[in-house]
Amino acid sequence: MTSEDESLEIEQLVWDSWNIEHIANHEVTRDDVEEVITGDTVTRATYKHRFLVLGPSRGRLLAVVIGPVPGQPGAYYTFSARPASRSERRYYQDLKGGEER
């Protein structure tokens, strides 16, 4: 995982009915999120000890918000996942180079 600000060792994503339904509202699946997390990402710290992970899945750039699960090293809860905004796509491309996705 490439990171400007943070380096995460993600061993497991924690899922429940709430986060699966929430990301589905953005037309994102659990498989999409797992593809992003294991792919060519840019990560930065956000708020409340959460992280924004930007990465490609199925030809589009996604923005995934995760946070550590207390007492479970390497486990992260998925709070949100959606198509990346224009500024997030620009940020990703600035760090990775190449054309916008």
Residue pairs with C-beta under 8 A, 6 or more apart in sequence:
1 7
1 8
1 10
1 37
1 41
1 43
1 53
2 40
2 41
2 42
2 43
2 95
2 96
3 41
3 42
3 43
3 44
4 42
4 43
4 44
4 95
5 43
5 44
5 45
6 43
6 44
6 45
6 51
7 43
8 43
8 51
8 53
8 76
9 74
10 37
10 66
10 74
10 76
11 73
11 74
11 75
12 72
12 74
12 75
12 76
13 33
13 34
13 37
13 66
13 75
13 76
13 77
13 78
14 69
14 72
14 75
14 76
14 77
14 78
15 30
15 78
19 77
19 78
19 79
19 80
20 30
22 79
22 80
23 29
23 30
23 32
23 33
23 78
23 80
23 81
23 82
26 80
26 81
26 82
26 83
27 83
28 57
28 62
28 81
28 82
28 83
32 57
32 58
32 62
32 81
33 57
33 62
33 64
33 78
33 81
35 55
35 56
35 57
35 58
36 53
36 54
36 55
36 56
36 57
36 62
36 64
36 81
37 53
37 55
37 64
37 66
39 55
39 56
39 57
40 55
40 56
40 96
41 53
41 54
41 55
42 53
42 54
42 55
42 91
42 92
42 95
42 96
43 51
43 52
43 53
43 54
44 51
44 52
45 51
45 52
46 52
46 65
48 67
49 67
49 68
50 65
50 66
50 67
50 79
51 65
51 66
51 67
51 76
52 63
52 64
52 65
52 88
53 63
53 64
53 65
53 66
54 61
54 62
54 63
54 64
54 84
54 88
54 91
54 92
55 61
55 62
55 64
55 92
56 62
56 101
59 101
60 83
60 84
60 101
61 83
61 84
61 88
61 89
61 92
61 101
62 81
62 82
62 83
62 84
63 80
63 81
63 82
63 83
63 84
63 85
63 88
64 78
64 80
64 81
65 78
65 79
65 80
65 81
66 76
66 77
66 78
66 79
67 76
67 77
67 79
68 75
68 76
68 77
69 75
69 76
69 77
84 92
89 100
89 101
90 100
92 101
93 99
93 100
93 101
